[in-house]
Amino acid sequence: MKLIRFGNEGEEKPGVQLANGTKIDVSAFGSDYNEDFFGNNGIEKLTTWLASNEKSCPEIGDEVRLGAPLTRPSKIVCVGLNYAQHAEEAGMDIPKEPVLFFKSTTALVGPNDDVIIPKNSEKSDWEVELAIVIGKKASYVEEADAYDHIAGYVLHNDVSERAFQIEKSGQWCKGKGCDTFAPIGPFIATKDEIKDPNNLNLWLKLNGEIMQNSSTSDFIFNVEHVVSHISQFMTLLPGDIISTGTPFGVGLGLTPPTYLKEGDVMELGIEGLGVSKQNVIAYKK
């Protein structure tokens, strides 16, 4: 199943994208895609409900805005330097255990919403990433049980301001949590739709030019390891997002480094998780 949310910002409703690409409104099901939904077998209940109600669900036109495909989660946990080639281009050693940081939930926007270069930004950058959506409360989870706690997967652009992140303070959260810095979607694919999340092609184009083109098979720490590891340090709640890191090809690693500017267009995708597109605009008061 592919879960979407649609409508104007702040007024999104739940929907489903069917196998043929048609998008339908499932508001009548009575639950948005939130912690309660994911934590109380919402996917199974929605599947059962659709078996009897799909034909009566209104269709959603392609002109309708897609929002982030879940409501604001309790947290977004990110893994840094999780691709071997990306660590190399960043000039950093391959970590011995996952490098973790948080991204603010206020950074969440829809898959095709504008990305705003923040005030005083010098070095805003792109990062295509596979993100995990937690489906069941996870605390001290073993790797062998990690998939039992996953609801699905979603495309994420972990937009990053490198001067904020590295040069000015060395505090990653400052460069990761700016408004609009977490476009996700177009949909959450439930885990049954993704056979092997550790072997997915992912790519990003800037103004039509391929910048990132890799595979999650280059993970240093795979999906099950990441879920298990994070759960040793904090409880993961249903609907929480784990972003698993970006492959090589970010602006920071280019010669010379290249950063986002107003008018740029980012397009990105992951095998089985669709495509998103963000126009870059400058911060305005």
C-alpha positions, 0 to 999 in steps of 0.5 A: 500500500502507498500512503499519501496525504493531500491538500493545502498546507495545514489542511492535509487529508489521508489518501492512498495511491493505488497500484494503477497510480490513481490517488483516492481520498480515504478520509472516511476511514476516520484516521490520519497517518499519525502515531495512533494509526501506525501503532494500532495496526492502522495499515491492516485496518485500512486494508480491510476497510478498503476492500469494502469501501474503495469504490466509494472513495473520491479520486484525487486529481493530479493538480492537488498538492501532496503533503508530507505523507504522515503527520508530524512525528515525535522525532526525525533521527538521522544517520550521518556518513552511512555510505562508504563513498560519501564518507570518503568524499567528505574526508572523514573516516568510516564510523565504527558505529552509526553517527546520529543527529536529529532533524527538526520536525518543523522542517517537514514539507511535502515532496514537491514544496519549495525549499527555502534557503535560510537567512544568512545561508552560505552553503545549502546542500542536497542529500537524497536519502531512504527514510524508515517509518516506524510502525511499532514502539521500539526499545532495545530491539535486536537486529533480527526483530527490527523489521517487526517495528517498521511500517514502511519507507519514504523518500527524503531530501535531507537538505543541509546548510554546511556552514551552519552544520560544520564551519560555524559551530560543528553542531549538525542540528543547526544545519539540518533543521531549517524550515523546509529542509525535510521534503518527504514523499510522495508516499510511504510504501508499506514494507511489503512493497519493498523487498530489500531496502538494503539494495535500492537505487537512489539518485538526485538531479540538480537542474537536470544534471545527475549529481547522486546515483548510487544504491543502498547496497553501499550502506555501512550500517544497513536498515536492521542495524540502524533500527536496532542501534538507535533503539538502544539509546531512545524509544522509537515511537510509531510514526517516527522517521529514521533517515539512513544517510546519503550517498556520494555526490553532494555539493560539499564533495564537489571540486569546487564545492557547489551549493544551492541558489535561488532558481535551482531545481532538485529532482530525486527518487528511490526505486519503489518510492517514487520521485519528488521535485523541489524548487529552491527559493531564497528566504524573504521576510 
